Structure formats: structure tokens, C-alpha cells
Amino acid sequence: MDGLQINQKINSYIIDSQEAEIKRIALELHEGVGQNLYSILTGLQFVESGLSEQNMKSYVHEMSELIEKTIQEIRLLSVELHPPTLTTFGLLPAMKSYLKLYTSTFGILVDLTTAGEEAILPERSKIAVFRVCQEALTNIAKYADTSKVKMTFHWSGAELKITIDDFGKGFQLEDHDGTHASHSLGIAMMKERMHLTGGKCEISSKIGEGTSIKLSLPL
């Protein structure tokens, strides 16, 4: 086994370990912290119903609303970390669910179109493609300065192709490493994730015209 294969195995092990930890944290947030907060909310609502002093009743009601909002935020964070639909229903339903969350969070409308019949992907491939799309969309929200994104999924007998076009301000690929280190690291991780699943990630960008990301994964 040469050095490149060893590095790939190490990277694959690290990514798999990270995903296992992310899944554990997401489950704990939803079923642990979220459920505890829900129990506290129920208790506060019971206390509120028995109060007669108006100032105290208003205060408890405000606390109940704050906890209710926190529960919702934890649920959204849990879904973002590890969407349960990814394992249960597949890549496309999970992406549609995530896009609703993405639009409500960032105000960026994503026009998703699909062609072909969705194929069943191995768990590792599903997670890899989902994470790459998630990273691409996060980068768009941070850097692209756009309000609309076009995403296409094209399923054929032998390959899944995904394109993501942001129509934003674009950037110079050759100068990007030294300018936005976090963005550059995200792009490198996207390419590495696709590479480890046997796929490809190609990125092109023009100043003033936007960025296009093309993913391909053999089926």
C-alpha cells in the first residue's frame, strides 16, 4: 500500500469518525436536551395556569415562550447536523428538507430540479454528497452575496450529477487560498469527500457572474 492509499484511508477514517460523533450529538440534542427543555416548558405552563398575580404570570409566560423558541432552535440544529430523513428516506428528500431550513435561515431561495429516477446510495455516499452540498450552500450564504441559487440533480443509469449555480459575485480561484482560508478549507474538504467516494467535485467561478459547482458520483 503506497503513501497515497494510506492517506486516503486515514482521511476516510477521520471523516467516518466525525460523522458518527455528529450523529451522536444530534441525537443527544434532540432526545436529551430537547426533551428536558420540553419537560421544563410543560412544568412552567402548569405553574402559569395556577398563578393569579398578573406580573408573575406574565413573567412565567415570557419564560415559557423563550424555552419554546429554544426547543425549536435545537430541533433545527439537530436536523442540520444529521437529518433523520437522510437515513430513512434517502438523499433527495433529505436535501429538500434541508433546503427549507436553509431558505428560512438565510433568505436564499434554492430552485431545485431533478431528472431521472433516484438510485439507492450506500450510506457513506449519501452522507458525503449531502455534506458537500451543505458546505457549498453554506459558502454561498457566507460569500456569494446572492438571493437565488439553482440546483439540479440528474440521475442516470451509471452516474449522479449535481450542479449548484449561485449567480453571485464570484471569486478568483487562483487567489482564493490566501484570501479566505476558511472558504478554501471548505472547498478542499468538499473535493476530498467526493474523491473518497469515487466521485468528483469541480468548481468554476467568474467575478460578477457567480460560482458553479459540479459534482459527479458513479452509481
C-alpha positions in Angstrom: 0.0 0.0 0.0 1.5 3.3 -1.1 1.5 6.6 0.7 -1.5 8.0 -1.2 -3.6 5.0 -0.3 -2.6 5.3 3.3 -3.6 9.0 3.4 -6.9 8.2 1.8 -7.7 5.5 4.4 -6.7 7.9 7.2 -8.9 10.7 5.7 -11.8 8.3 5.3 -11.4 7.1 8.9 -11.4 10.6 10.2 -14.5 11.6 8.2 -16.4 8.5 9.3 -15.5 9.1 12.9 -16.6 12.7 12.6 -19.9 11.7 11.1 -20.5 9.2 13.9 -19.8 11.9 16.5 -22.1 14.4 14.7 -24.9 11.8 14.6 -24.4 11.1 18.4 -24.5 14.9 19.2 -27.6 15.4 17.0 -29.4 12.6 18.7 -28.5 13.9 22.2 -29.6 17.4 21.3 -33.0 16.1 20.1 -33.8 13.4 22.5 -31.8 14.6 25.5 -31.6 18.4 25.8 -34.7 18.9 23.7 -36.8 16.5 25.7 -35.6 18.0 29.0 -36.5 21.5 27.9 -39.9 20.3 26.8 -40.4 18.9 30.3 -39.4 22.2 31.8 -41.8 24.0 29.4 -44.7 21.8 30.4 -43.9 22.5 34.1 -43.8 26.2 33.6 -47.1 26.2 31.7 -48.7 24.3 34.6 -47.3 26.9 37.1 -48.5 29.7 34.9 -52.1 28.3 34.9 -52.2 28.4 38.7 -50.8 31.9 39.1 -53.2 34.8 39.9 -50.7 37.7 40.3 -50.5 39.3 36.9 -46.9 40.4 36.8 -45.6 37.0 37.9 -48.0 35.3 35.4 -46.6 37.5 32.6 -43.0 36.8 33.6 -43.6 33.0 33.6 -45.3 33.2 30.2 -42.3 35.1 28.8 -40.0 32.4 30.1 -42.2 29.7 28.6 -42.1 31.4 25.2 -38.3 31.7 25.4 -37.9 28.0 26.2 -40.3 27.1 23.4 -38.2 29.1 21.0 -35.0 27.4 22.3 -36.6 24.0 21.7 -37.3 24.9 18.1 -33.8 26.2 17.6 -32.4 22.9 19.0 -34.6 20.9 16.7 -33.4 22.9 13.7 -29.8 22.5 14.7 -30.3 18.7 15.2 -31.7 18.4 11.7 -28.9 20.4 10.2 -26.3 18.3 12.0 -27.8 15.0 10.9 -31.1 15.0 9.1 -33.1 11.8 10.0 -34.6 11.8 6.5 -31.2 11.1 5.1 -31.1 7.6 6.5 -34.8 6.9 6.4 -35.9 8.3 3.0 -32.7 9.0 1.0 -30.6 11.8 -0.3 -33.2 13.8 -2.3 -35.9 14.0 0.5 -33.1 15.0 3.0 -31.9 17.7 0.6 -35.4 19.1 0.1 -35.9 19.2 3.9 -32.6 20.9 4.4 -33.4 23.5 1.7 -36.5 24.6 3.5 -34.4 25.2 6.6 -31.7 26.9 4.6 -34.1 29.3 2.9 -35.8 30.2 6.3 -32.4 30.8 7.9 -30.6 32.8 5.1 -33.4 34.1 2.9 -31.8 32.5 -0.2 -34.3 30.7 -2.5 -33.0 27.5 -4.0 -34.6 26.3 -7.2 -34.2 22.5 -7.1 -34.9 20.5 -10.3 -34.4 16.8 -10.7 -34.2 14.4 -13.7 -34.2 10.6 -13.8 -35.0 8.1 -11.1 -33.3 8.4 -7.7 -30.9 5.5 -7.1 -30.3 3.9 -3.7 -26.9 5.1 -2.5 -24.6 3.5 0.1 -24.7 5.2 3.5 -21.2 6.7 3.1 -22.0 8.1 -0.3 -25.3 9.6 0.8 -23.6 11.4 3.7 -20.7 12.6 1.6 -22.9 14.1 -1.1 -25.2 15.7 1.4 -22.3 17.2 3.3 -20.7 18.6 0.1 -24.0 20.2 -0.9 -24.4 21.5 2.6 -20.9 23.0 2.5 -21.5 24.6 -0.9 -24.7 26.2 0.2 -23.1 27.5 3.4 -20.3 29.0 1.4 -22.9 30.7 -0.9 -24.6 32.2 2.1 -21.3 33.5 3.5 -19.6 34.7 0.4 -21.7 34.9 -2.8 -24.0 37.8 -2.0 -26.9 36.3 -3.8 -30.6 35.7 -3.2 -31.2 32.8 -5.6 -29.5 29.5 -6.2 -30.2 26.9 -8.9 -29.5 23.3 -8.0 -30.0 20.3 -10.3 -29.9 16.5 -9.6 -29.6 14.3 -12.7 -29.8 10.6 -12.1 -28.7 8.3 -15.0 -28.1 4.6 -15.0 -24.4 4.9 -14.2 -23.9 8.3 -12.6 -25.4 11.0 -10.4 -24.6 14.6 -11.5 -25.3 17.6 -9.3 -24.8 21.2 -10.3 -25.1 24.2 -8.0 -25.1 27.7 -9.5 -25.3 30.8 -7.3 -25.2 33.8 -9.7 -23.4 35.7 -7.1 -20.3 37.9 -7.1 -17.8 35.1 -7.8 -14.1 34.9 -6.8 -10.7 34.3 -8.2 -9.9 30.6 -7.7 -6.1 31.1 -8.0 -6.0 33.8 -5.4 -8.6 32.4 -3.0 -6.3 30.3 -0.8 -4.5 33.3 0.6 -7.6 35.5 0.9 -10.3 33.4 2.7 -8.6 30.4 4.5 -11.9 29.1 5.9 -13.6 29.1 2.4 -10.5 27.4 0.9 -10.6 24.7 3.6 -14.2 24.1 2.9 -13.6 23.7 -0.8 -10.7 21.3 -0.1 -12.9 19.2 2.1 -15.7 19.1 -0.5 -13.2 17.8 -3.1 -11.7 15.2 -0.6 -15.2 13.9 0.4 -16.2 13.3 -3.2 -12.8 11.8 -4.0 -13.1 9.3 -1.2 -16.4 8.1 -2.5 -15.0 7.7 -6.1 -16.7 10.9 -7.3 -15.5 14.3 -8.4 -16.1 18.0 -7.4 -15.3 20.7 -9.9 -15.6 24.4 -9.2 -15.5 27.3 -11.6 -16.1 31.0 -10.8 -16.1 34.3 -12.5 -16.1 37.7 -10.9 -19.5 39.3 -11.2 -21.1 36.2 -12.7 -21.1 33.7 -9.9 -19.8 30.3 -9.0 -20.7 26.9 -10.4 -20.1 23.6 -8.6 -20.4 20.3 -10.4 -20.5 17.0 -8.5 -20.4 13.6 -10.1 -20.7 10.2 -8.4 -20.7 6.8 -10.1 -23.6 4.6 -9.3 
